Amino acid sequence: MVKEYWDTISSIYDLFSRLYLGCLYNELIDEILLRVRSQDTVLELAAGTGIVTQHLTEKCAHVFAVDIS
């Protein structure tokens, strides 16, 4: 039941997050990318729909992202 719920609302959640939290996410992503190197392996916990994960995969050697949903 939980999986079906998040599968249904994930695109709406992403849109809401980008519209209302966009500046905050951008600042967070910029700070994270300053601290990781191209040879790093990163574990992202509570990855949600992967907004931050997507940026990490473009810079890091390996990214493991998990989320309960």
N, CA, C and O of each residue as an XYZ file, in Angstrom:
276
protein
N       0.816     -1.194      0.000
C       0.000      0.000      0.000
C       0.866      1.267      0.000
O       0.560      2.225     -0.710
N       1.936      1.276      0.786
C       2.814      2.445      0.829
C       3.499      2.651     -0.514
O       3.587      3.776     -1.007
N       3.984      1.560     -1.106
C       4.663      1.665     -2.401
C       3.728      2.246     -3.453
O       4.128      3.121     -4.220
N       2.513      1.778     -3.495
C       1.554      2.268     -4.481
C       1.274      3.757     -4.275
O       1.137      4.514     -5.236
N       1.193      4.158     -3.013
C       0.957      5.574     -2.699
C       2.085      6.440     -3.252
O       1.831      7.412     -3.963
N       3.332      6.090     -2.928
C       4.458      6.900     -3.379
C       4.651      6.816     -4.883
O       5.056      7.798     -5.505
N       4.372      5.671     -5.476
C       4.437      5.568     -6.935
C       3.447      6.534     -7.580
O       3.732      7.113     -8.628
N       2.295      6.705     -6.959
C       1.256      7.573     -7.497
C       1.607      9.048     -7.364
O       1.368      9.824     -8.290
N       2.166      9.445     -6.232
C       2.381     10.878     -6.010
C       3.804     11.359     -6.264
O       4.077     12.550     -6.111
N       4.712     10.480     -6.644
C       6.117     10.895     -6.775
C       6.318     12.037     -7.764
O       7.103     12.945     -7.490
N       5.646     12.020     -8.881
C       5.839     13.100     -9.854
C       5.265     14.416     -9.322
O       5.832     15.481     -9.566
N       4.154     14.350     -8.604
C       3.577     15.548     -7.999
C       4.506     16.067     -6.907
O       4.712     17.274     -6.782
N       5.062     15.159     -6.124
C       5.992     15.524     -5.066
C       7.213     16.237     -5.641
O       7.643     17.260     -5.109
N       7.768     15.701     -6.718
C       8.924     16.338     -7.364
C       8.584     17.739     -7.847
O       9.351     18.678     -7.632
N       7.441     17.882     -8.495
C       7.030     19.190     -8.994
C       6.876     20.180     -7.840
O       7.381     21.301     -7.910
N       6.185     19.773     -6.792
C       6.011     20.624     -5.614
C       7.366     21.002     -5.020
O       7.607     22.168     -4.706
N       8.241     20.022     -4.869
C       9.554     20.263     -4.281
C      10.349     21.269     -5.091
O      10.980     22.163     -4.527
N      10.325     21.131     -6.393
C      11.102     22.038     -7.242
C      10.504     23.448     -7.250
O      11.241     24.434     -7.298
N       9.180     23.547     -7.204
C       8.536     24.866     -7.223
C       8.708     25.609     -5.909
O       9.036     26.796     -5.900
N       8.490     24.917     -4.803
C       8.471     25.586     -3.512
C       9.777     25.483     -2.731
O      10.034     26.300     -1.847
N      10.581     24.516     -3.041
C      11.836     24.336     -2.331
C      13.031     24.421     -3.268
O      14.150     24.086     -2.877
N      12.810     24.861     -4.483
C      13.850     24.881     -5.503
C      15.130     25.564     -5.076
O      16.214     25.007     -5.254
N      15.030     26.765     -4.512
C      16.231     27.500     -4.085
C      16.962     26.744     -2.994
O      18.191     26.677     -2.995
N      16.213     26.176     -2.066
C      16.819     25.415     -0.982
C      17.535     24.175     -1.517
O      18.666     23.885     -1.128
N      16.865     23.450     -2.412
C      17.493     22.269     -3.027
C      18.745     22.651     -3.803
O      19.760     21.960     -3.726
N      18.677     23.750     -4.549
C      19.838     24.180     -5.334
C      21.022     24.513     -4.439
O      22.156     24.152     -4.752
N      20.769     25.197     -3.330
C      21.851     25.516     -2.397
C      22.424     24.246     -1.770
O      23.639     24.107     -1.632
N      21.544     23.329     -1.394
C      21.983     22.061     -0.812
C      22.830     21.272     -1.803
O      23.899     20.774     -1.451
N      22.365     21.158     -3.019
C      23.097     20.421     -4.053
C      24.451     21.062     -4.321
O      25.457     20.363     -4.444
N      24.483     22.388     -4.412
C      25.758     23.085     -4.633
C      26.744     22.791     -3.508
O      27.918     22.529     -3.773
N      26.291     22.828     -2.266
C      27.166     22.552     -1.119
C      27.680     21.111     -1.150
O      28.860     20.866     -0.899
N      26.813     20.176     -1.453
C      27.216     18.767     -1.512
C      28.252     18.561     -2.611
O      29.267     17.899     -2.395
N      28.001     19.122     -3.779
C      28.912     18.921     -4.908
C      30.279     19.551     -4.667
O      31.271     19.112     -5.249
N      30.344     20.567     -3.821
C      31.639     21.145     -3.455
C      32.464     20.190     -2.598
O      33.693     20.266     -2.577
N      31.785     19.298     -1.896
C      32.463     18.432     -0.925
C      32.786     17.031     -1.453
O      33.527     16.293     -0.804
N      32.256     16.657     -2.590
C      32.542     15.326     -3.135
C      33.513     15.431     -4.295
O      33.595     16.451     -4.979
N      34.245     14.346     -4.496
C      35.223     14.298     -5.586
C      34.807     13.236     -6.595
O      33.975     12.378     -6.299
N      35.379     13.299     -7.760
C      34.988     12.382     -8.833
C      35.281     10.923     -8.505
O      34.619     10.036     -9.045
N      36.242     10.651     -7.647
C      36.573      9.263     -7.293
C      35.794      8.765     -6.069
O      35.977      7.619     -5.659
N      34.938      9.592     -5.481
C      34.210      9.223     -4.265
C      33.096      8.215     -4.523
O      32.521      8.141     -5.609
N      32.819      7.443     -3.477
C      31.638      6.596     -3.417
C      30.736      7.208     -2.356
O      31.171      7.457     -1.232
N      29.486      7.447     -2.713
C      28.563      8.150     -1.825
C      27.369      7.256     -1.493
O      26.825      6.575     -2.363
N      26.973      7.269     -0.225
C      25.754      6.614      0.223
C      24.771      7.716      0.604
O      25.028      8.496      1.520
N      23.659      7.773     -0.095
C      22.631      8.762      0.212
C      21.467      8.045      0.878
O      20.871      7.135      0.302
N      21.152      8.463      2.091
C      20.033      7.895      2.829
C      18.841      8.835      2.721
O      19.005     10.053      2.649
N      17.641      8.263      2.710
C      16.407      9.048      2.560
C      16.438      9.813      1.240
O      16.187     11.017      1.200
N      16.748      9.099      0.169
C      16.948      9.712     -1.147
C      15.667     10.216     -1.797
O      15.717     10.988     -2.754
N      14.540      9.792     -1.290
C      13.272     10.261     -1.864
C      13.165      9.903     -3.328
O      13.400      8.760     -3.720
N      12.812     10.879     -4.127
C      12.646     10.636     -5.563
C      13.935     10.813     -6.352
O      13.941     10.673     -7.575
N      15.029     11.121     -5.656
C      16.329     11.152     -6.320
C      16.769     12.495     -6.859
O      17.621     12.552     -7.746
N      16.210     13.579     -6.344
C      16.589     14.910     -6.830
C      18.081     15.157     -6.610
O      18.782     15.609     -7.515
N      18.556     14.859     -5.411
C      19.980     15.053     -5.108
C      20.810     13.942     -5.759
O      21.907     14.189     -6.259
N      20.280     12.736     -5.747
C      20.981     11.575     -6.307
C      21.392     11.813     -7.752
O      22.509     11.483     -8.151
N      20.503     12.377     -8.517
C      20.776     12.625     -9.932
C      22.038     13.470    -10.108
O      22.855     13.188    -10.985
N      22.197     14.482     -9.298
C      23.379     15.338     -9.388
C      24.640     14.604     -8.925
O      25.717     14.778     -9.495
N      24.489     13.790     -7.896
C      25.645     13.030     -7.405
C      26.170     12.064     -8.459
O      27.382     11.901     -8.601
N      25.273     11.426     -9.195
C      25.711     10.459    -10.205
C      26.500     11.111    -11.331
O      27.295     10.453    -12.002
N      26.282     12.379    -11.532
C      27.014     13.092    -12.583
C      28.436     13.451    -12.153
O      29.276     13.763    -12.997
N      28.713     13.410    -10.842
C      30.035     13.821    -10.373
C      30.838     12.688     -9.732
O      32.063     12.670     -9.848
N      30.189     11.759     -9.072
C      30.893     10.745     -8.279
C      31.070      9.430     -9.033
O      30.325      9.121     -9.964
N      32.058      8.676     -8.616
C      32.330      7.382     -9.237
C      31.197      6.393     -8.993
O      30.772      5.679     -9.901
N      30.712      6.362     -7.741
C      29.649      5.418     -7.380
C      28.691      6.094     -6.413
O      29.111      6.790     -5.489
N      27.397      5.880     -6.636
C      26.378      6.431     -5.736
C      25.402      5.317     -5.400
O      24.868      4.649     -6.286
N      25.180      5.129     -4.111
C      24.169      4.194     -3.616
C      23.122      5.038     -2.903
O      23.441      5.752     -1.952
N      21.885      4.960     -3.353
C      20.818      5.753     -2.759
C      19.688      4.831     -2.321
O      19.236      3.976     -3.081
N      19.243      5.018     -1.090
C      18.141      4.199     -0.563
C      17.080      5.098      0.045
O      17.358      6.195      0.530
N      15.852      4.593      0.001
C      14.727      5.289      0.594
C      13.684      4.263      0.996
O      13.498      3.270      0.292
N      13.021      4.471      2.075
C      12.031      3.515      2.551
C      10.816      3.431      1.629
O      10.137      2.406      1.573
N      10.551      4.518      0.910
C       9.386      4.502      0.030
C       9.686      3.718     -1.226
O       8.824      3.590     -2.095
